[in-house]
Amino acid sequence: MSSKALVPGPRSKEREHTTAANNLRALRTYLAARSRQMSGGTAPVLAIGQMRTVQALTKGELPANLETAHFNALSGLDRWGNVAGMIVMGRTLPAPAVIAKLQTALTGRPPQEDTSNESWWYPLTERVIRRPRGRSHPTRGEYHPDPIAEAIRWSICEAELIQALGRGRGVNRTAENALQIDLLTDIVLPVPADEVISWDDLAPSRIDMMAARGVILDNAADRARCFPDLWPNHDAARKDGQRTGTNCYYRSSYNSRMSHSSGMVTYRPAGPGQKRRTANFDLDLIPDPRSWLTEHLGELASYEVVADRDLAA
């Protein structure tokens, strides 16, 4: 996604700021899930993106083992050769008008005018993402019809992404310390991709976001009370729980368990008419489920560990 989709300008409309906040929240959840998958939550993982995006992400909570860096500030740096994984977000792609000024400064002439393109942005052309064993994935990507302007565009966009990929020193790795790289961009690079997945198939749901914070609450009212930034009220949480199609990070990422140390508890808040509820906790993130429930929901009338070797211990 573009930088504007994550950090809109000061003149952007309110709905654009709301969309950007949702995108940042989803991206933080993705970073949290993948940094744990790549490293077990301990080894360092590097995330690279545009400077404004990185600055916005670091204003919120990120995993302790996740280091961030931004494009155009990577050349010559050699301190990430042992990271467990890398997540490269977005790309640097100046507008065609910027490329035209650069070409004019370099060559003394502007790019050839493209009379077939009615848009102010770059036209699209067919691209192919290389896959292992001779496979491929067709897609489309931007290009500039003037060869010199295209060379300038490529040096700023694709070349900077290749520069980012090199920070993990994958060429120096062996099978024992292989480098995992997630490339979150629509730019095609001259390297093979093991998998090609659309963001729609990766974007976390609100339930995924709750799970990434260390707990899955089954009760809709408790979800809204504990996570008002995800569900503003009980009705919103109840309707969200009825929807299907969640990508279920807490299932797909952790093999039907939130982590190697996850467990289930039952509890009942104090007060008349309260029924027993169920919750799953990730003990790496929330080591004391009872205290967490009491802090967020108040006094408990009952609390019981249902099943987990770590909790039972």
N, C-alpha and C positions, 0 to 999 in steps of 0.2 A: 504494500500500500504506500501511497505517497506520504510525504512529510505533512502535508496539509490535512490528510485524513487522521493524523495523530495529534498534530499541533496546529490548529487553525490560526490564521492571523487575527489581529485585533479588530478588523472590520468584518469578520465572518459573522454569519447569522447564528442565533442562539441554538438552532437545531444542529448546526455544524459543530458547535462546541460540545453539545450533548453526544453526538455521534463519535467525536474524537475521544471523549472521556470513556465511552463504552469500548472503543477500539483499544485504548491504552490498558484498560482493565483486562480485556481478553488477552492482550499480548503479555501482560505480566503473568497471568495464569499459565499461559503456554511456556514462558521462560521458566517458571517455577517447576512445572511438570517435567520439562525436557532436561533441565539441569540436574534433577534428581535421577532421571533415567540414565543420563550419560555418565554420571559420576557416583551414583549412590548417595548424593547429597554432601559429599566430602571433598572430592578432588575438584580443582578449579575448572570452571567453564567460562568461555569468553563470548560475549555478545557484542556485535558491531552494528552500528546504524548511523543515520544522519545525526549531526550534533544536537539539533533541537529535539529529535526523538529520544536520544539517550538522556538528555537533560530532563525531559518530561518523565521518563521511566524511573529515573533515580530519585524523583521527588516522592515516589511511593515505595512500598516495601518490596525488596527483591531478595532472592536467596543469598545467604552469606557467602556461598562459594562461587557466585556469579560476578565476574568482573566485566566492566563495560568499556568500550572505546568507540571513537567515531571516525567516519571516513575522512580522508585527507589529512589524517594525523597518525598514520600507521607506518609510513616508509621508514625503514631502518631499525624499527623496534624488534627486538629479538627475545622478549621475556615470556612469550607464550608458547614456547616449543614443547611444553609438557602438559598442556591443558587436555582434559579428557574429551572435550568437545567444543564446538563453536556454533553460534547461531548468528547468521548474517542477515540483517533485516533491511529490506528496501534497496534503494540504489541512489546514486547521484546522477541526475539527468536534467541539465539546464534546458530552458526553453529554446526553441529554434532561433529566436531573436538574439539570444546570448551567443549561440554558436555563430551566427552571422557576423556579430561584432568581432569575435575572436578570429574568424577567417579573414575578415577585412584587415584586421591589424597585422596578421601574419603574411598575407599575400598581396594586399593592396586592392583586392576586389571582393565583392560580396558573393555569396553562393548563387548558383544558377537558380532562377525562379522556377518553382514547381507549379505550373498552371493547372495541373490535374488535381491538386489537393486544395479543397475549399476550406479546410480547417486551419487554424493557426498553429496546431500541434503537428507533430511528425506523422507522416503516413505510416501504415502498417505493411509489413511484408511477411511472407511465410518463413518460419523458423523451425528448426528441428532440435529437440533435446536428445542428446545421445544417451543410450541406455546400455547396460552390460550385454555381452553376447550378441552384438549386432542389432539389438532392438532400438527403437526410437519412439519419440513422442512428438507429434506435430503440434505446433502452436503458432502464434503470430507475435511480432514485436516491432518496435519503432525503428525507423532508419531515416537518414537524410539522403535525398536523391543526389545531392552534389557530393562527389567522392571525397573532396578535401574536407567539407563540412562533416561528412560521415566519419572520416578518420578522427576529427577533433571530438565529435560526439562519443565515439567508441573509446577514445583515450580517457575521457572523463567518466564514462559510465562502466562499461564492461571491464576496462583495465583496472579501475579502482576496486571492483569486486574481486578480480583475480588477485590484486594486491592484498585484499582482506583475507582471502582463502589461504594465502601463503603464510600468514602470521602463525598458524598452528604447526607449521613445519611438517606437513603430512608426508612429504617426500622422504623425510628422515625416519619415519615410523616403521615398525615391524608389526606382524600379526599380534604380538603380545601387547603392544601399546598403540593400536590403531586409533586414528583420529576420526571422530564422528562430526559431520558438518550438516547443519540445517541451513539451507539457502532460501530464505523467505523473500522471494522476488519473482517477477515475471520476465526477468532478463535471461536470455539464453547465453550460456558460457561454453567455451570450447573444452569442457570436461564432462565425463559421463556422470549421470545421476542414477543412483541405485533405485530410488523411488520418485515418482512424480505425483503429488497429492494436492488437490485444490484446498484453498483456505477454508471454504465452506465445510469441508470434511474434517478440518482440524480445529476450527474455532470453538472454544469451550462454551458450554451453556452455563447458566447461573449455578446449576447444581455442581458442575465441574469446578466453578470458581469457589464454591463453598468447600468442596472436597480438597481443593488445593490449599485451603487455610487450615486443614487438619481435622475436619469433622463433617459428617453427613447426618443431618437431622431429618427424620421422617415426618415430623409434625410440621404442618405449614405455618401455624401460628408461631411456633418457636423459631422457625426459619426467619420470619419477618422481624421478630423481636431481636434476634441475635445478629442478623445481617441486614439492617435497614438500607444499606447502600445497594443491595441486590434486589430486595423486595420491599417496596415502600409500605405494604400493608398485608394483612392476612389473605385477603382475596387474591392479590397478585401472586402470592406464594402458592396458594391452593391451585390456581389456574395453571401456573407454571409447572407444577408437579403433575398435572394431567396431560401435558404435552408429551409427544414422543419425538424421537429423532436426536436426543442428546448424544454427543460423542463420548460421553461417559469416561472422562479421563481416569476417574478413580477405579474404573473397571478395566479398560483397555490398557492403561499404563501399569497397573499394579496387579494384574491377573486376578480380578474379582476381589482383591483386597487392597486397601488404600496404600499399604506398604508392607514390608516384612514384619512390622510390629504394629499391626492394626487390630482393633478389637471392637466387640459390640457390647453395649450396655443397655439396660432398661432403666427408666427413671420416671418419677411422677412428681411434678411440681406441687408444692403445698397449696391448699385452697380447695373449696368445695367444687365438685364436678370435674376435677382434673383426672384424666385417664393416664394410664401408663403409656409411655412412648419408647421408641427405640432410636439409638444413635450409634454410629460407627466413628471411632476415633483413630487418628494416626498418632501413635505415641511419640514418634520422632518430633512432631510439631506441638502436640498437646500431651505432655507426659502425665498430667493429672486430670482426667476427664471429670471427676466429681467436682473438683474446685472450679473448673471451667464452667460447668453447668450452673453451679451455685452463683458464680460471679455474673453470669449473663441472664439467668432466669429467676434467681432468688432461692429461697429455702426449698429443699427437696423433701417431699414426704416419704419417698423411697428411692433407692438406688441399688442396682444389682449388676454384677458382671455376668454376661451371658456366656461368652466363649472367647477366650484368647489366652494363649500360654503366657504372654508377657504380662497382661493385666492380672491373670490369676496368680502369677508369681509375686 
